[in-house]
Amino acid sequence: GGERNRVHMAKMLKQGGNVLLLDEPTNDLDVETLGALEEAIENFAGCAVIISHDRFFLDRLATHILAFEGNSHVEWFEGNFEAYEEDKRRRLGDAADRPTRLAYKKLTR
């Protein structure tokens, strides 16, 4: 499965476009392929939306962060992941490092 996914990703990046949506793109990638992916994203002329838990990958590539924080709060931040983490600690203090559960809200009509 990983080999086929890499081929599909390479074809997609070669085609170009305005928006690139990548969901966990670093899964199943070796170091060489990861480096090639980073270079391709850096050279991509459009907007790349990357959903990832790979903090190092996000730190190297992200210019803006849309973070879903505790209690269903969404935070927009301009900068890389490391700068976002610093801002989060500044805003939330010790609470920034504590895991939080999502607050489920009843849907109303």
Protein Blocks (a to p, Z undefined) as FASTA:
>chain_A
ZZmmmmmmmmmmmnopjbdcdehklgopafklmmmmmmmmmmpmbdcddddfblklmmmm
pmbdcdddehhiacddeddfklmmmmmmmmnmmmlmpccddddddddZZ
